[in-house]
Amino acid sequence: MNETPETHAAHPERTTAGVGPWPGGREAWPTGEDAERYDPELLEHGDTRNVIDRYRYWRMEAIVADLDEKRHPFHVAIENWQHDMNIGSIVRSANAFAADTVHIVGRRRWNKRGAMVTDRYQHVEHRENISALAEWARDRGIPIIAIDNVPGCVPMETFDWPERCVMLFGQEGPGLTAEAIAEAEAVVEITQYGSTRSINASAAAAVAMYSWVQQHSALRPR
């Protein structure tokens, strides 16, 4: 029998802290054609990773493969000139919204703490500079959409997201470089109603991804 945690009545309640060993011991471990997706170490000792219940006890490679079958066709790119602490959080949000790939533009090193290990499941690539990102996007016919609040931007509420696109975000504080904005097909702003000039970069990225999902995702509830 190919059993899952959800079908096992004795399984403890799932929490963000994870789950213990597979109930019933080794004799109750999953069998059948799907058994290979499970990690024996996790079955034996429990799974405390930050994953949804569907992926409990799965091997990391199996999770990535499953996600690859349903990733959305938008990409996320972040300029990384100052070791921005928001990059990890943006990677985490990209994973949550099933982005295709995150592109780190500029410095190769970035602080992964905010990613909460989601970078293991999210495709993350490095681009040396904006020119390299723009060339990559042009070769694939994917438009770059910059997100910033500079003069002439389009309010996100009225923007029609291309189904395939690269959302480009800048550093916390200075925002996008002039070179980045010049390479963008459109510049979109998140409308704000308070006194602050801008919102946190990772928050802006999450808002933009959610906006795209609302327009295009076949996975969203209807």
C-alpha atoms as an extended CHARMM CRD file, in Angstrom:
* protein
*
       222  EXT
         1         1  MET       CA              0.0000000000        0.0000000000        0.0000000000  PROA      1               0.0000000000
         2         2  ASN       CA              1.3220000000        3.4310000000       -0.9600000000  PROA      2               0.0000000000
         3         3  GLU       CA              0.4680000000        5.2860000000        2.2320000000  PROA      3               0.0000000000
         4         4  THR       CA              0.8370000000        8.9760000000        2.9600000000  PROA      4               0.0000000000
         5         5  PRO       CA              0.8520000000       10.8290000000        6.2840000000  PROA      5               0.0000000000
         6         6  GLU       CA             -2.6000000000       12.2010000000        5.5200000000  PROA      6               0.0000000000
         7         7  THR       CA             -4.0910000000        8.6910000000        5.2750000000  PROA      7               0.0000000000
         8         8  HSD       CA             -2.5750000000        7.5200000000        8.5420000000  PROA      8               0.0000000000
         9         9  ALA       CA             -5.0800000000        8.2460000000       11.3200000000  PROA      9               0.0000000000
        10        10  ALA       CA             -2.4650000000        8.0220000000       14.0700000000  PROA      10              0.0000000000
        11        11  HSD       CA             -0.1980000000       10.6510000000       12.5610000000  PROA      11              0.0000000000
        12        12  PRO       CA              0.4350000000       13.6150000000       14.8890000000  PROA      12              0.0000000000
        13        13  GLU       CA             -0.9760000000       16.9870000000       13.9480000000  PROA      13              0.0000000000
        14        14  ARG       CA              1.2420000000       18.8420000000       11.4900000000  PROA      14              0.0000000000
        15        15  THR       CA              2.8330000000       22.0600000000       12.7370000000  PROA      15              0.0000000000
        16        16  THR       CA              5.4610000000       24.5050000000       11.5360000000  PROA      16              0.0000000000
        17        17  ALA       CA              7.8750000000       22.6920000000       13.8580000000  PROA      17              0.0000000000
        18        18  GLY       CA              7.6590000000       19.5990000000       11.6760000000  PROA      18              0.0000000000
        19        19  VAL       CA              6.6520000000       16.0040000000       12.2860000000  PROA      19              0.0000000000
        20        20  GLY       CA              8.1730000000       13.0120000000       14.0210000000  PROA      20              0.0000000000
        21        21  PRO       CA              9.1490000000        9.6460000000       12.5160000000  PROA      21              0.0000000000
        22        22  TRP       CA              6.6770000000        8.0080000000       10.1430000000  PROA      22              0.0000000000
        23        23  PRO       CA              3.9470000000        6.4500000000       12.2950000000  PROA      23              0.0000000000
        24        24  GLY       CA              4.0830000000        2.6850000000       12.6170000000  PROA      24              0.0000000000
        25        25  GLY       CA              7.8030000000        2.3030000000       12.0720000000  PROA      25              0.0000000000
        26        26  ARG       CA              9.6240000000        0.8280000000        9.1000000000  PROA      26              0.0000000000
        27        27  GLU       CA              6.9450000000       -1.7640000000        8.4050000000  PROA      27              0.0000000000
        28        28  ALA       CA              4.5070000000        1.0560000000        7.6310000000  PROA      28              0.0000000000
        29        29  TRP       CA              6.8260000000        3.0390000000        5.3440000000  PROA      29              0.0000000000
        30        30  PRO       CA              5.4260000000        3.9650000000        1.9130000000  PROA      30              0.0000000000
        31        31  THR       CA              5.7550000000        1.3280000000       -0.8050000000  PROA      31              0.0000000000
        32        32  GLY       CA              4.9430000000        1.1990000000       -4.4910000000  PROA      32              0.0000000000
        33        33  GLU       CA              5.9970000000        3.3540000000       -7.4160000000  PROA      33              0.0000000000
        34        34  ASP       CA              6.0580000000        6.5800000000       -5.3780000000  PROA      34              0.0000000000
        35        35  ALA       CA              8.2290000000        5.1870000000       -2.5670000000  PROA      35              0.0000000000
        36        36  GLU       CA             11.4230000000        6.5170000000       -4.1480000000  PROA      36              0.0000000000
        37        37  ARG       CA             10.3880000000       10.1050000000       -3.5050000000  PROA      37              0.0000000000
        38        38  TYR       CA             10.6670000000        9.5320000000        0.2530000000  PROA      38              0.0000000000
        39        39  ASP       CA             13.8800000000       10.0030000000        2.2300000000  PROA      39              0.0000000000
        40        40  PRO       CA             14.6730000000        7.0500000000        4.5430000000  PROA      40              0.0000000000
        41        41  GLU       CA             16.4380000000        9.3470000000        7.0230000000  PROA      41              0.0000000000
        42        42  LEU       CA             13.3780000000       11.5500000000        7.3250000000  PROA      42              0.0000000000
        43        43  LEU       CA             11.0440000000        8.5770000000        7.5950000000  PROA      43              0.0000000000
        44        44  GLU       CA             13.2190000000        7.1950000000       10.3650000000  PROA      44              0.0000000000
        45        45  HSD       CA             13.8720000000       10.3520000000       12.3720000000  PROA      45              0.0000000000
        46        46  GLY       CA             11.1670000000       12.8500000000       11.4030000000  PROA      46              0.0000000000
        47        47  ASP       CA             10.9750000000       15.9180000000        9.1860000000  PROA      47              0.0000000000
        48        48  THR       CA             11.4410000000       19.3900000000       10.7120000000  PROA      48              0.0000000000
        49        49  ARG       CA             11.9950000000       21.2380000000        7.4340000000  PROA      49              0.0000000000
        50        50  ASN       CA             10.0500000000       24.3360000000        6.4090000000  PROA      50              0.0000000000
        51        51  VAL       CA              7.8920000000       22.5690000000        3.8090000000  PROA      51              0.0000000000
        52        52  ILE       CA              4.1600000000       22.1400000000        3.3010000000  PROA      52              0.0000000000
        53        53  ASP       CA              2.5430000000       18.9080000000        4.4380000000  PROA      53              0.0000000000
        54        54  ARG       CA              2.4470000000       17.5310000000        0.9040000000  PROA      54              0.0000000000
        55        55  TYR       CA              6.2560000000       17.3680000000        0.8840000000  PROA      55              0.0000000000
        56        56  ARG       CA              6.7770000000       15.8940000000        4.3390000000  PROA      56              0.0000000000
        57        57  TYR       CA              9.4010000000       13.1300000000        4.2400000000  PROA      57              0.0000000000
        58        58  TRP       CA             10.1600000000       13.7530000000        0.5370000000  PROA      58              0.0000000000
        59        59  ARG       CA             13.7190000000       13.8940000000       -0.7600000000  PROA      59              0.0000000000
        60        60  MET       CA             14.8540000000       17.3910000000       -1.6890000000  PROA      60              0.0000000000
        61        61  GLU       CA             15.3550000000       16.3430000000       -5.3260000000  PROA      61              0.0000000000
        62        62  ALA       CA             11.7970000000       14.9910000000       -5.4550000000  PROA      62              0.0000000000
        63        63  ILE       CA             10.3860000000       18.2680000000       -4.1340000000  PROA      63              0.0000000000
        64        64  VAL       CA             12.3040000000       20.2950000000       -6.7390000000  PROA      64              0.0000000000
        65        65  ALA       CA             11.1460000000       17.9710000000       -9.5200000000  PROA      65              0.0000000000
        66        66  ASP       CA              7.5240000000       18.2870000000       -8.4280000000  PROA      66              0.0000000000
        67        67  LEU       CA              7.7780000000       22.0710000000       -8.2240000000  PROA      67              0.0000000000
        68        68  ASP       CA              9.3440000000       22.1710000000      -11.6930000000  PROA      68              0.0000000000
        69        69  GLU       CA              6.1280000000       20.7300000000      -13.1080000000  PROA      69              0.0000000000
        70        70  LYS       CA              4.0730000000       23.7030000000      -11.9320000000  PROA      70              0.0000000000
        71        71  ARG       CA              6.3560000000       26.7350000000      -11.6630000000  PROA      71              0.0000000000
        72        72  HSD       CA              4.9190000000       29.9560000000      -13.0280000000  PROA      72              0.0000000000
        73        73  PRO       CA              6.5710000000       31.5220000000      -16.0990000000  PROA      73              0.0000000000
        74        74  PHE       CA              7.6650000000       34.7220000000      -14.3570000000  PROA      74              0.0000000000
        75        75  HSD       CA             11.2100000000       35.3320000000      -13.1350000000  PROA      75              0.0000000000
        76        76  VAL       CA             12.4820000000       37.5700000000      -10.3530000000  PROA      76              0.0000000000
        77        77  ALA       CA             15.7140000000       39.5680000000      -10.5400000000  PROA      77              0.0000000000
        78        78  ILE       CA             17.3710000000       41.6010000000       -7.7960000000  PROA      78              0.0000000000
        79        79  GLU       CA             20.2530000000       44.0450000000       -8.0970000000  PROA      79              0.0000000000
        80        80  ASN       CA             22.8600000000       43.1040000000       -5.4830000000  PROA      80              0.0000000000
        81        81  TRP       CA             25.4380000000       45.8500000000       -5.1520000000  PROA      81              0.0000000000
        82        82  GLN       CA             25.3340000000       46.3540000000       -1.3820000000  PROA      82              0.0000000000
        83        83  HSD       CA             24.6760000000       42.8700000000        0.0440000000  PROA      83              0.0000000000
        84        84  ASP       CA             21.0070000000       43.7430000000        0.5330000000  PROA      84              0.0000000000
        85        85  MET       CA             19.5360000000       41.8340000000        3.4830000000  PROA      85              0.0000000000
        86        86  ASN       CA             16.1860000000       41.6040000000        1.6780000000  PROA      86              0.0000000000
        87        87  ILE       CA             17.3970000000       39.1610000000       -0.9700000000  PROA      87              0.0000000000
        88        88  GLY       CA             16.8410000000       36.0960000000        1.1920000000  PROA      88              0.0000000000
        89        89  SER       CA             13.2590000000       37.1530000000        1.9060000000  PROA      89              0.0000000000
        90        90  ILE       CA             12.6510000000       37.7620000000       -1.7980000000  PROA      90              0.0000000000
        91        91  VAL       CA             13.9100000000       34.2580000000       -2.5960000000  PROA      91              0.0000000000
        92        92  ARG       CA             11.5420000000       32.8930000000        0.0400000000  PROA      92              0.0000000000
        93        93  SER       CA              8.6020000000       34.7420000000       -1.5260000000  PROA      93              0.0000000000
        94        94  ALA       CA              9.6320000000       33.5600000000       -5.0000000000  PROA      94              0.0000000000
        95        95  ASN       CA              9.4610000000       30.0100000000       -3.7240000000  PROA      95              0.0000000000
        96        96  ALA       CA              6.0510000000       30.6400000000       -2.1320000000  PROA      96              0.0000000000
        97        97  PHE       CA              4.6420000000       32.0110000000       -5.3920000000  PROA      97              0.0000000000
        98        98  ALA       CA              6.3570000000       29.3180000000       -7.5060000000  PROA      98              0.0000000000
        99        99  ALA       CA              8.5020000000       31.6880000000       -9.5710000000  PROA      99              0.0000000000
       100       100  ASP       CA             10.5330000000       30.0670000000      -12.3360000000  PROA      100             0.0000000000
       101       101  THR       CA             13.9520000000       31.4330000000      -11.3290000000  PROA      101             0.0000000000
       102       102  VAL       CA             15.4990000000       34.1340000000       -9.1620000000  PROA      102             0.0000000000
       103       103  HSD       CA             18.3930000000       36.0260000000      -10.7560000000  PROA      103             0.0000000000
       104       104  ILE       CA             20.9240000000       37.7110000000       -8.4610000000  PROA      104             0.0000000000
       105       105  VAL       CA             22.4440000000       40.6020000000      -10.4310000000  PROA      105             0.0000000000
       106       106  GLY       CA             25.8390000000       41.9470000000       -9.3730000000  PROA      106             0.0000000000
       107       107  ARG       CA             27.6410000000       40.4610000000       -6.4090000000  PROA      107             0.0000000000
       108       108  ARG       CA             27.4530000000       36.6970000000       -6.3520000000  PROA      108             0.0000000000
       109       109  ARG       CA             27.3170000000       36.4220000000       -2.5610000000  PROA      109             0.0000000000
       110       110  TRP       CA             24.0760000000       37.1860000000       -0.7660000000  PROA      110             0.0000000000
       111       111  ASN       CA             22.7360000000       36.7170000000        2.7480000000  PROA      111             0.0000000000
       112       112  LYS       CA             20.7080000000       33.5000000000        2.7300000000  PROA      112             0.0000000000
       113       113  ARG       CA             19.3570000000       33.7410000000        6.2570000000  PROA      113             0.0000000000
       114       114  GLY       CA             16.0800000000       35.3220000000        5.1840000000  PROA      114             0.0000000000
       115       115  ALA       CA             15.4920000000       32.5740000000        2.6230000000  PROA      115             0.0000000000
       116       116  MET       CA             14.7690000000       30.0840000000        5.4220000000  PROA      116             0.0000000000
       117       117  VAL       CA             16.3940000000       27.3100000000        3.3360000000  PROA      117             0.0000000000
       118       118  THR       CA             13.9180000000       27.8210000000        0.4640000000  PROA      118             0.0000000000
       119       119  ASP       CA             16.8810000000       28.4150000000       -1.8660000000  PROA      119             0.0000000000
       120       120  ARG       CA             17.2880000000       24.6230000000       -1.8680000000  PROA      120             0.0000000000
       121       121  TYR       CA             14.0040000000       24.3030000000       -3.7190000000  PROA      121             0.0000000000
       122       122  GLN       CA             14.0250000000       27.5470000000       -5.7180000000  PROA      122             0.0000000000
       123       123  HSD       CA             16.1630000000       27.9430000000       -8.8480000000  PROA      123             0.0000000000
       124       124  VAL       CA             18.6260000000       30.7830000000       -8.1860000000  PROA      124             0.0000000000
       125       125  GLU       CA             21.0980000000       31.9800000000      -10.8310000000  PROA      125             0.0000000000
       126       126  HSD       CA             23.7350000000       34.7150000000      -10.9640000000  PROA      126             0.0000000000
       127       127  ARG       CA             24.0320000000       37.4700000000      -13.5890000000  PROA      127             0.0000000000
       128       128  GLU       CA             27.1780000000       39.5660000000      -13.5700000000  PROA      128             0.0000000000
       129       129  ASN       CA             25.4170000000       42.8300000000      -14.3370000000  PROA      129             0.0000000000
       130       130  ILE       CA             22.2660000000       44.3380000000      -15.7910000000  PROA      130             0.0000000000
       131       131  SER       CA             23.5870000000       43.9860000000      -19.3350000000  PROA      131             0.0000000000
       132       132  ALA       CA             24.0080000000       40.2540000000      -18.8160000000  PROA      132             0.0000000000
       133       133  LEU       CA             20.4680000000       39.9560000000      -17.4450000000  PROA      133             0.0000000000
       134       134  ALA       CA             19.0550000000       41.9890000000      -20.3380000000  PROA      134             0.0000000000
       135       135  GLU       CA             20.8820000000       39.8390000000      -22.8820000000  PROA      135             0.0000000000
       136       136  TRP       CA             19.6190000000       36.6660000000      -21.2220000000  PROA      136             0.0000000000
       137       137  ALA       CA             16.0480000000       37.9880000000      -21.2940000000  PROA      137             0.0000000000
       138       138  ARG       CA             16.2260000000       39.1930000000      -24.9130000000  PROA      138             0.0000000000
       139       139  ASP       CA             17.5480000000       35.8440000000      -26.1110000000  PROA      139             0.0000000000
       140       140  ARG       CA             14.4190000000       34.2170000000      -24.6650000000  PROA      140             0.0000000000
       141       141  GLY       CA             11.9480000000       36.9110000000      -25.6610000000  PROA      141             0.0000000000
       142       142  ILE       CA             11.1230000000       37.7010000000      -22.0280000000  PROA      142             0.0000000000
       143       143  PRO       CA             10.3760000000       41.3630000000      -21.1870000000  PROA      143             0.0000000000
       144       144  ILE       CA             11.8900000000       42.9810000000      -18.1090000000  PROA      144             0.0000000000
       145       145  ILE       CA              9.4150000000       44.8100000000      -15.8770000000  PROA      145             0.0000000000
       146       146  ALA       CA             11.0200000000       47.1090000000      -13.3200000000  PROA      146             0.0000000000
       147       147  ILE       CA              9.3090000000       47.7480000000       -9.9970000000  PROA      147             0.0000000000
       148       148  ASP       CA             10.1070000000       51.1880000000       -8.5770000000  PROA      148             0.0000000000
       149       149  ASN       CA              8.4040000000       54.4780000000       -7.7800000000  PROA      149             0.0000000000
       150       150  VAL       CA             10.1340000000       56.8100000000      -10.2260000000  PROA      150             0.0000000000
       151       151  PRO       CA              8.3990000000       59.4650000000      -12.3630000000  PROA      151             0.0000000000
       152       152  GLY       CA              6.3570000000       58.0110000000      -15.2000000000  PROA      152             0.0000000000
       153       153  CYS       CA              5.6740000000       54.6070000000      -13.6500000000  PROA      153             0.0000000000
       154       154  VAL       CA              2.4470000000       52.6870000000      -14.1270000000  PROA      154             0.0000000000
       155       155  PRO       CA              0.3140000000       51.9130000000      -11.0510000000  PROA      155             0.0000000000
       156       156  MET       CA              0.3780000000       48.1670000000      -10.4580000000  PROA      156             0.0000000000
       157       157  GLU       CA             -3.4120000000       48.0960000000      -10.0750000000  PROA      157             0.0000000000
       158       158  THR       CA             -3.8020000000       49.1160000000      -13.7310000000  PROA      158             0.0000000000
       159       159  PHE       CA             -0.8910000000       47.1160000000      -15.1640000000  PROA      159             0.0000000000
       160       160  ASP       CA             -1.4100000000       44.0520000000      -17.3520000000  PROA      160             0.0000000000
       161       161  TRP       CA              1.4310000000       41.7030000000      -16.4810000000  PROA      161             0.0000000000
       162       162  PRO       CA              2.9580000000       39.7980000000      -19.3960000000  PROA      162             0.0000000000
       163       163  GLU       CA              2.5360000000       36.0850000000      -18.7600000000  PROA      163             0.0000000000
       164       164  ARG       CA              6.2870000000       35.6030000000      -19.2420000000  PROA      164             0.0000000000
       165       165  CYS       CA              8.3740000000       38.3400000000      -17.6830000000  PROA      165             0.0000000000
       166       166  VAL       CA             11.2590000000       39.2280000000      -15.3970000000  PROA      166             0.0000000000
       167       167  MET       CA             10.2970000000       41.3180000000      -12.3730000000  PROA      167             0.0000000000
       168       168  LEU       CA             13.3190000000       43.4790000000      -11.5870000000  PROA      168             0.0000000000
       169       169  PHE       CA             13.8290000000       44.9060000000       -8.0910000000  PROA      169             0.0000000000
       170       170  GLY       CA             16.4580000000       47.2930000000       -6.7510000000  PROA      170             0.0000000000
       171       171  GLN       CA             18.2810000000       47.7720000000       -3.4800000000  PROA      171             0.0000000000
       172       172  GLU       CA             16.5890000000       48.8770000000       -0.3090000000  PROA      172             0.0000000000
       173       173  GLY       CA             16.9160000000       52.6710000000       -0.2420000000  PROA      173             0.0000000000
       174       174  PRO       CA             18.4420000000       53.6890000000       -3.5950000000  PROA      174             0.0000000000
       175       175  GLY       CA             16.1020000000       51.5110000000       -5.6310000000  PROA      175             0.0000000000
       176       176  LEU       CA             16.9390000000       50.4810000000       -9.1770000000  PROA      176             0.0000000000
       177       177  THR       CA             19.9200000000       51.8660000000      -11.0400000000  PROA      177             0.0000000000
       178       178  ALA       CA             19.3630000000       54.0340000000      -14.0950000000  PROA      178             0.0000000000
       179       179  GLU       CA             20.8150000000       51.2350000000      -16.2260000000  PROA      179             0.0000000000
       180       180  ALA       CA             18.2310000000       48.7950000000      -14.9150000000  PROA      180             0.0000000000
       181       181  ILE       CA             15.3280000000       51.1340000000      -15.5980000000  PROA      181             0.0000000000
       182       182  ALA       CA             16.6470000000       51.7760000000      -19.1140000000  PROA      182             0.0000000000
       183       183  GLU       CA             16.5120000000       48.0460000000      -19.8870000000  PROA      183             0.0000000000
       184       184  ALA       CA             12.9240000000       47.6790000000      -18.6790000000  PROA      184             0.0000000000
       185       185  GLU       CA              9.9510000000       47.4980000000      -21.0040000000  PROA      185             0.0000000000
       186       186  ALA       CA              7.8030000000       49.0960000000      -18.2990000000  PROA      186             0.0000000000
       187       187  VAL       CA              8.2730000000       50.5240000000      -14.8120000000  PROA      187             0.0000000000
       188       188  VAL       CA              5.5270000000       49.6410000000      -12.3580000000  PROA      188             0.0000000000
       189       189  GLU       CA              4.8780000000       51.1930000000       -8.9560000000  PROA      189             0.0000000000
       190       190  ILE       CA              2.9920000000       49.9260000000       -5.9250000000  PROA      190             0.0000000000
       191       191  THR       CA              0.4900000000       52.5980000000       -4.9900000000  PROA      191             0.0000000000
       192       192  GLN       CA              0.9770000000       53.8200000000       -1.4250000000  PROA      192             0.0000000000
       193       193  TYR       CA             -1.3010000000       55.8900000000        0.7520000000  PROA      193             0.0000000000
       194       194  GLY       CA              0.7520000000       56.8280000000        3.8190000000  PROA      194             0.0000000000
       195       195  SER       CA              3.6290000000       59.1810000000        4.5360000000  PROA      195             0.0000000000
       196       196  THR       CA              6.5900000000       56.9310000000        3.7250000000  PROA      196             0.0000000000
       197       197  ARG       CA              8.2850000000       57.2450000000        0.3550000000  PROA      197             0.0000000000
       198       198  SER       CA              8.7570000000       53.5170000000       -0.1930000000  PROA      198             0.0000000000
       199       199  ILE       CA              8.0050000000       50.1100000000        1.2680000000  PROA      199             0.0000000000
       200       200  ASN       CA             10.4510000000       47.3650000000        2.1470000000  PROA      200             0.0000000000
       201       201  ALA       CA             11.9900000000       45.7490000000       -0.9460000000  PROA      201             0.0000000000
       202       202  SER       CA             11.0080000000       42.2230000000        0.0570000000  PROA      202             0.0000000000
       203       203  ALA       CA              7.4400000000       43.3720000000        0.7430000000  PROA      203             0.0000000000
       204       204  ALA       CA              7.3210000000       45.0470000000       -2.6740000000  PROA      204             0.0000000000
       205       205  ALA       CA              8.4830000000       41.8410000000       -4.3210000000  PROA      205             0.0000000000
       206       206  ALA       CA              5.7850000000       39.7960000000       -2.5900000000  PROA      206             0.0000000000
       207       207  VAL       CA              3.1030000000       42.2900000000       -3.6360000000  PROA      207             0.0000000000
       208       208  ALA       CA              4.2720000000       42.2090000000       -7.2630000000  PROA      208             0.0000000000
       209       209  MET       CA              4.3330000000       38.4080000000       -7.4080000000  PROA      209             0.0000000000
       210       210  TYR       CA              0.8650000000       38.2180000000       -5.8900000000  PROA      210             0.0000000000
       211       211  SER       CA             -0.3900000000       40.7310000000       -8.4500000000  PROA      211             0.0000000000
       212       212  TRP       CA              0.9360000000       38.5250000000      -11.2710000000  PROA      212             0.0000000000
       213       213  VAL       CA             -0.6480000000       35.4230000000       -9.7270000000  PROA      213             0.0000000000
       214       214  GLN       CA             -4.0210000000       37.1710000000       -9.5360000000  PROA      214             0.0000000000
       215       215  GLN       CA             -3.9100000000       37.7920000000      -13.2820000000  PROA      215             0.0000000000
       216       216  HSD       CA             -2.3440000000       34.6350000000      -14.6680000000  PROA      216             0.0000000000
       217       217  SER       CA             -1.9910000000       31.6720000000      -12.3340000000  PROA      217             0.0000000000
       218       218  ALA       CA             -3.9640000000       28.5810000000      -13.2850000000  PROA      218             0.0000000000
       219       219  LEU       CA             -3.3800000000       27.3590000000       -9.7200000000  PROA      219             0.0000000000
       220       220  ARG       CA             -5.1850000000       30.1300000000       -7.8580000000  PROA      220             0.0000000000
       221       221  PRO       CA             -8.6100000000       29.3760000000       -6.3210000000  PROA      221             0.0000000000
       222       222  ARG       CA            -11.5920000000       30.4020000000       -8.4110000000  PROA      222             0.0000000000
